[in-house]
Amino acid sequence: MDADMATAVFNPIPGLAPSESDPVLNTEPAPPRLTAMGRPYRQRKLPQKLRDLLPEPPVPVPPPPEPEEAPICRVLLVVRDRLVTAANSFGIWRDYPRRPTTDPDALLSLEDLSNSHSHRIDLSSLDISRIPEPPTPSDSDRPFYWPFQNSSIWRVMSWLNNGKTAKSEAEVTDLIQKAVLSPDFNKNDLVGFNAHRENQRLDKALSADNLQSQFSESSVNILVPSGDASIPAKLFTIPGFLHQKLTSVICNAFNDPLAHLLHYSPFRLFHQNPVTNEEERVYGELYTSDAFHEAHEDLQRHGKLPLDDPDCKREKIIAALMIFSDATHLADFGNAKAWPIYLMLGNLSKYLRSQPNSGAMHHLAYIPSVSLSCWCDTLSLTDK
């Protein structure tokens, strides 16, 4: 009787004898988890009022449904492919009049949504003796050691022009580790090396490739009133107006590192009031405004195809241009200043545009400065 009961316990299949590989049932409970003081371990949770709600974007746009295979051909007339996303934990959702081709908010991280720096890398903990990687050139046709002849000279000149005039023991160690011990360093490249000549080469290359070379210079004619109703206004020419072509600046803005975060499809943002359970419209971005939505719909219905490509199938989008200007002080000491004109795309979120190091601003033009004394002398000469 006992043998039959043992067979039933260890071998649930009738008619088969238990083998040595069958697991033995362990009915003893696991020992309790204890703390360092010998007390039972208790899992503690923060109270609800002390828990922080991390920011999060709206729920990502679901992928388009795959077409179903049907034996009978059907013709479907789609008037508008509207899409409404689900609400996130804050009760916010998006209403797209047309299904978007991309959702840039799905690429945002917690670092992009918050101003906390606790999760960033501590640069002070990095090993400064590590050999640096060559920088990525802005122009694919140029090597990373441009404008020098080879990488060995580039590493020596980078160490020489690192901003520190007094070379200490740490600087010499830095030279050996970052230049001499670099895998691409070759002593034969330094035959006939002259630091003064290489610095002149660098200055010449930078002067030919600086920011001013990308601008065109023109003169601006303005009418200056005389202050007397009987004397007509006079026309004055102001030289030195630096500007870029507007279309080239727009193309550069759509090709910069932030292009993957641009919103091409407008949407309306809604929130459900937890007290009244009513839907409320949320405003805050340019691409969620009614003006952007109306311009986008007008472009989709009446937008013309390019003349050089009448069969173009590319998406038609709105570039929301935001142009502003403000005087800029260029130095901590002195009166050197400039008055630039910037361009930004409203397709980018304001939380990213407002970051100082985001690179969202693009130089469009520079307003020239005119001396007040010269201006008064010119007025007095023309009056005479």
Summary of the structure (lengths in Angstrom):
residues: 384
radius of gyration: 34.3
end to end distance: 132.9
largest distance: 132.9
contacts: 742
relative contact order: 0.09
helix: 29%
strand: 15%
